[in-house]
Structure formats: structure tokens, C-alpha cells
Amino acid sequence: MNYSTQMEAARKGITTPEMEAVARKEGLGPEQLRNLVAEGKVVIPANRNHRSLDPCGIGQGLRTKINVNLGVSKDCCDMETELEKVRIAVQLKAEAIMDLSCYGKTEEFRRKIVEISPAAIGTVPIYDAVGYFDKELKELTVEELLGVVEKHARDGVDFMTIHAGINREAAARFRKSSRLTNIVSRGGALLFAWMEMNGRENPFYEYYDDLLEICRRYDVTISLGDACRPGSLKDATDASQIQELIVLGELTKRAWERDVQVMIEGPGHMALNEIAANMLLEKKLCHGAPFYVLGPLVTDVAPGYDHITSAIGGAIAAAHGADFLCYVTPAEHLRLPTLEDMKEGIMASRIAAHAADIAKGIPGAREWDDRMSEARRNLDWEKMFQLAMDPEKARRYREESKPENEDTCTMCGKMCAVRNMNKVLAGEDPM
């Protein structure tokens, strides 16, 4: 192998097996995809140690992908339940899974999901560092923090969220702000606290070149975390968020100089009318790098329904350029998600992603809907189930409420407009 990363291969004119696989899935020519990878507009997270990976591409001109967060915590440390979530997430066609574990046998869990998951695996090393070294946050050294990054890379993690953009200048800007919800990013808050307690620069910013060397060695995609993402509508598009985004753009260029693939993470909570402008800002300031958004959640007053607030924002964000949606479940802000919460979050995100793909003109997106409409016109229930995003639920709903006439449903019965139009146009008596 005469390349270290997918980006280096693309720049050398080499079409890797991962590029060929992604090109087939997306209906693109391998050369077209390779050029996008070379420019940094598409990433293929593919750690060379992730043997079970079915690679996916994220970025310009590709289908909008979704990510599922899971992992064990001190209050909920049932590893088997989290492994079952991995299996269901793959079954429901999530393209990526982020292990946010911060307690217990994190290494064992991480290695297990890398072993069994064809989806790309992401982590946030700063979460693991505190528990792994069993030390107070303040006492963690730069060497230890970088050591955890290398450990995750060695274990086969495909992408890592690294909050390198909250440097001391950005932290000072935050201190001057009057944010309603301060810093809501868990990783961002941990690094801000480390900087404050030690009176030092963010180690991931100060030693960014060392970080890049690790990522290059294993071909880990850096997902540049947004420590200052808004945690409320009031904080959206403020100076702290934008200043950090400018820094992330600078860090993107430095990564590309080392052939390291980059994604940018984004908001957060944001009013509907601010989303399109934020997508444009990210693409401009970060040079077209793929954009990975959490939501955005478009209202703050719907706990228990934040999979819906997120899907609304995610559809708008992706239609205006976001490439990767992090799912949000009904349990957001309330608890660790259950298996059912996770399923609802995945389906909401998949709907948002597909709706955006239709708006973006992604090849094949609209055709799927047209085939479903044809099946509905023909009252072909079996075809509808086959085409449904969640076939099991569609079939179950039909079975739970059987109509008198097989070519109707229990909503309209013989008054079904589709049935009656078919009959009238065929010269038959509809009733």
C-alpha cells in the first residue's frame, strides 16, 4: 500500500477499494468520487484496522447519512443492551455509530462494536480519558489525552470528535458573552474546564500536529467538534459559535496539508430562519468540508419529542448543504435512550435525510417516492410494504385494522378515493 489515507490516495490518482464501493452505492463514477475526496469535499471514514467495515461516503453530492449515538454511562452500564442497539442501528440502515461510553469497560465495548459493525464507528476520546485513567480532569496530561486518541485509532475507530477549536482565544470570547446556556457540548465543557483549571492552552489545539500524525497513521477522519454549539435558540449564531467555526476552518486546512480527512460539526439548537445561513457559513468558512449536524433542534420546549424538533431542523439543514445528521431521540435532555427511543430517533433522522435528498436532487431519491406512489395508486399493499422505510411497522398497522374490502383500508372503506378513481376510469361502478 503506497498511501496512508483515502485523501492521500485520491490525490495520487489511486482509486481505493473503499472509493470503488462508495461510488457503486452512490451511482457515481469512481474518478468523480476520487476527485471529491482529493478536494476534501467528501470523506470516507475507514480506519485500516476496522475489518468489518462496509464503507460509506459523506459529503457533496452524496446521500445524506445518519449517525446513531450510544454507549454506557455510570448510571446505565448495561453493555449487552448497548450492543443490541448496535445491531438494531445497523439493521435500520444507520451509516455510522458513535460510541460515547464514559464508564466501565470502555475498551472492551469499543473493540466489540468495531468487530461486529459494518457501519463506521466514531468516538469522543476526551470522554474515555477521565474514566480510563481514573484521575481528576485537572490531572490529565497532554501525553495521556493523546494516548487515548491513539488507543482509539489502534482499536479501529473510523472517526473521532476532537474539540480542537476552543482555544484560549475562543474561551476568552465565550467568557465575555452572555450566553443563556453556556457550553452544552460535553467534550467542549471538559476541555474548557481543563484549560481553566490548568491555565493552559487546549492540548488538542496546541498539539494539533501530533494529533494529525496519529490520524494519518491509521486513516482516522477528524470530526472537528463544535464546543460552542448553541444549546438554546437564544445562543444560536452568536460570536462564540462563529469564532470557533473560523478556527475550525483554519484547522481543516492544516489537516488537509497532512492528507487527513475532516468533517465539521455544527449546531445544536437554532430557529428555522437561521438554518440556511448557518449551512452557507460553514461551507464558506470551512472550505466545503462535509458538515455534520446535531439536529438542529428548532424549538426548546418539546422534551419527549425532540426527535421531531431535530428531524424538522435536520431536513432543512441537509437541504441547504449539511451532509451528515446525528440522530436525536425522544429521550434527549431526559435520560439514556431505550431501544425503542433509539428506533424512533433513527427513523425520524432517516425521514429527514431522505426528504433533504429529494430537495437536493440526489439520484434515485425521488424515484423511490414515485414507486411508492405507483404502488398506492394500484392499491398494491405488498409492494407498499416492500418500499416502506419501516416495512415492519407499515405491515403491522395494516394487520391491526383489517377492512371489509381488501382493496381499501379502515379509514375510508368503499369511499376510498384511489379505489373509486381506478374503477371509474376503468368504466366500472365504484360503489
N, C-alpha and C positions, 0 to 999 in steps of 0.2 A: 504494500500500500504506500503510494508516494504522495499522500496528503494526510493532514491531521484532522481537518474539519470539512463539513459539507461545503462551507463557504470557500475554503481554500481549493477544494476540488473543482468547484464551479468556476473559480477564477482561472484555473489552469485548463479549463475546457474539458474536464473529466465529468462524464455523466455517471454518478454512483448508482448502485442498485437501489438505494433509497430514493433517489431522484426518479428513477425509472418507475418505481412502484407508485410514487405520488403522482407522477404525470399520467399514468394509466387511470388512477382513481378520479383525477380531476378533468380528464379529457383534454389534456394539453400535450403539445409536442415536448419531448424531453429537452430540446435545446431552448425552447421558450422558458420552461421552468428553470433550467440551469442558469439562464441569464438573470432571472428574478432573484435566485439565491445568491448569485455573484454580487448583485447590487444591494443585497440586504433587505429587499422588499418582501421576500419570503424566507421563512426559516423551516428547517426540517429537524426538530429535536430528536436526536438519535445518538445517544451515548453508545460508544462501541462495545460497552460491557452489558448492554440491555439486549440479551439474546432473543427474547420472546417478542420483541417489538414488531408491530405492523406499522411502519412509518406513515406519518401524516404531514402535510404541509400546512403552514399557517401564513396568510398574508395576501398580498394584492392579487385579485383575480381568481382566488380560490374560494371554495365553500367556507362559510363561517363555521368555525369549530367551537366546541364547548368543553369546558373543564369542570370536573367534579372535585370538591374538597372533602376530605375525610381524615380520619386519624384518631388516635387515642389521646385522652387527657387524664388528669389526675382524678377528676370526678366521674369520668366514664372511660374505663380502661379495659373494655371487653374486646380483645383483639380479634376473636372469631367473628363478632358482629361486623367489625370494620372490614375484615376480609370478605365477608359476604357482600358488603357494599361494593367492594371492588368488582366482584363477579357480576353483580346486578348492573353496575355502571357500564361495564363492557357489553353486557347483554343489551342494554338500552342505547348502545352506539355512541357513548361519550368518547371523544378522541383523546382526552387527557385526564389524568387523575393526580391531584396534589395531595401528598401525604403531609398533613400538618401536625403530626404527632409531637407531643412535647412532654411525654411522661412514660416511664416504664421501659420495656424492651424495644426501643425505637429502632435500633439497628436490625434486630431480628424481623420486625414487621416490615421495615423498608426493603430488606433483601427479599422477603417473601413476595411482596407485591411486584417487585421488579421481575422476579422469577415467573409469576403467573400472568402478568398483564401484557396484552398486546398494545394497549393504549400507552401513550407517552406518560412518563412519571415525572412529576415535579415535587420539589420540597422547598422549605424555607430554613436554611441551616441555622440561623440565629435562634429559632425555636428549640432546636435539638441541643444546642450548645449548653444552655443553662442546666438542663437535666442530665446530659451526658457526663459533664464534668462535676456535677453535684456541687457547684460553687455558687456563691452570690454573684449576681450580674456584674457588679463593680470589679470583681476579682478576675474575670475572664481576660486572658491576654490575647494580643493580636495573633500570636502563633496558634493558640487554641482555636480561635474563631476560623482562621484559615485552614487549620487542621480538620475541622468538622466539614468544611466545604470540600476538601479533598476526599475525606471519607465517603461523603455522599456521592461524589463523582466516581470514585472507585467502585462503589456498590451498584452503579449503573443508572443513576438518576439522569434523565434527559434534559431537564431544565430546572433552574433554581431561581427563586426570587431573592434578589440581593438589593437591599435598600442602600445603595451607594450614593444616591443623590442628596440625601440630607446631610450635607457637610456643615461645618461650623457657621458658614455664612448663611445658609438656608435656615439653620436653627436659630440664629440671631434674628432673622426676618420673622420667623414664627413667633418669637418672644415679643416682638413689637406689635403683633397682630392682636385683634380682639376676637379670636375665633370662639364660636359658640361651643363647639365640641372638641376643641384642641386637636390632638393627634389620635386618630382612631385606628390606624394601622398598628397591629400588634408588633410586627417587626420594627416599624418606624419608632414606636414608643420605646421599645427596648434599647434601640441604638441611641435615641435621644437621651435616655436616662444614663446609658453608659458614658456618653460624651460629657454630660453634665457632672456626673459623679467623679470622673477622672480628669476633667479639664483638658480633654484631648480631642483630636480630630476623629471623625468616623473612620474606623480602621478599614472598612471596605472602600472608602474613598481614598484614604491616604496610601493604601497598599493595593490599589486597583490593578496595577500591572502584575502583581503576584497572583491576584485573583484570575486575571485573564490567562496567565500561564497554565493554571490548573484547568480552566475551561477548555483551553486549546488542546491540552494533553488528552482529554477524554471526549472531546467534542460535546461539551455541555453548552446548551443555549442559555445565555443570561437573560433572565426576565427582570429588567430593571424596575424594582418596586417603587411605588409612589407613597412614601412615608407620609406625605402631606396631602393625601387624597381627602376630599371633603367627606366628613361623616354626617353632614346635615345639609339641607338645601341652602341654608344661610351662608355656609362656608365655601360653596362652590365657586370656582373660577376666581379665587382670591389671590393675593400676591404670593402667599406661601406656596400654593399649588403651582402657579405659573413659574416662579423662580426655580423650584425643583425640576420642573419639566425642561427648563433651559439647560440645567446641569445634566439631566439625563440625555439630552441631545448631544452634549459635548462628550459624555461617556460612551455614547453609541459610536461616534466616530473613532474613538480610541480603541474600542473593541474591534471594529471592522479593520483597523490597521493591523490587528493581530489575527485576522481571519476568524474571529469569534462571532457566532450568530447572536443576535439581540432581538428581544421583544421589549416593548414598553408597557408598563401597567398604568391604568388610569382609573378615573372615578367610578365608584363612590356613590354619593348622593348628589342629585342635580335636577333642577327643574327642566321640564320638557324643552323649553325655549332656549336653553343653553347648550344642549347636547351637540347639535350640528357644529356649532362654532368650536367646541372643545375637540371634536374629532379633527377638524381642519387644523387647529393649533398644534395638536400632537404630530400630525403628519408633516407639517411645515417645520416645527422646531426639532423633530427627531428624524428628519431626512427620509421619510417614507418607511421607517421601520414598522413592522407589524404591531398593532395596538391591541392590548389585552385588557378588557374592562370588567369590573365587578359591578354588574348592573348595567348602567347606573340606576339606582332606585329613585323614582320620580316623585315620591312623597314620603314623609317621615311618620305618617300616622296610621300605618296599616300593619302593626305587628301581628303575626299569624298568617299574613297574606303577602309577605314580601317577595315570594316567588312571582307574584303577579306584578307588583310595582317594579321589580327587576326586569321581567320579560318585556314590559312596555318600554322601559328605557333601553334595554338591550337591542330590541328591534330597531329603534330609531338610531342608536349608536352604530350598529352594524350597517344599516342602510346608508349611513354617512361616512363609512370608512373603517370602523372597528373590525378587526379580523378574528377575534377570539373572545368568547363570552365565558366568564366564570359564573357558574350557576349559583343561584341563591334559593334557599329552601323556605318553606313556611316557618321554620324554626329560627330563622335569622334573628339575632338580637335576644333570643329567648332561651335556647338550650342547644345541646349537641343534637343534630338531626337523627331521627329514626330512619329505618329502611323506607318506610312509606313517605316520610318527608323528603328523603333523597330522590325517590322516584318522581314525586311531584315537581321538585326543583329541576330535575333533568328534563322532563317533558316540557315544562314552561320554557326552559332555555332553548331546547331544540325547536320549538314552535317559533320563538323569536328569531333564531338563526335562519330558519327556512324562510320566514316572512321577509327578512332582510335580503336573502339571496335572490328572491323574486325581484325585489326592488333594484338590486344591483345588476340584474340580468345574467346571473351565473348560469352557464349552460346546464340544462336539464332540470332546473328548479321549477320553472313554470310548467314544464311538460308533465311533471308529477301531478300537479294540481289539475291539469287538463284531463289526465287519465282518470283521476278520481271523479271529476265532473261527468265524464262519459259513463262511468260505472253507475253513478247516481241516476243519470237520465235513463239508463237501461234497467234500473232497479235490480242491478246485479250485486246482491248483498255479499256474496263470497268474494267478488273482485274488490268491493269496498274494504272488506276486512284485510285483504292482502295488501292493499295500498295504504292502509291507515298507518299513521306514525306509531300508534299503540294498538296493534291488532287485537290483543287480548281484551283490552277494555271495551273496544268497539263491539266485539263479538259478545262479551258478557252483557252489555247493556241491551243488545238485541234479544238475547236469550231470556233476560229477566222480565221482558214485557212483550209477549207474543201477540201479534194481531190476528184478527179473524181471517183476513185475506193475506196470503203470503207475500203478495206484491205491494203491501202497504206497511206502515208502522202504526203504533198505537197513538200517535199524535193526531193524525188526520183520518186514518182509516180509508174508506172509499172516497173521501173528499180530497185525497192526495192529488195535488196539482200535477205532479210529474206523471203519475199513473193516468190521470184523466186526459192530459195533453197527448200522451202516447196513443191512447185509444182513439181520441177524436181525430188525430192526424192520420190514423190508420183506417178511418172510416167506421169505427166501432162505436157502440153506445157506451159512454164512460161509466154509467151507474148500473 
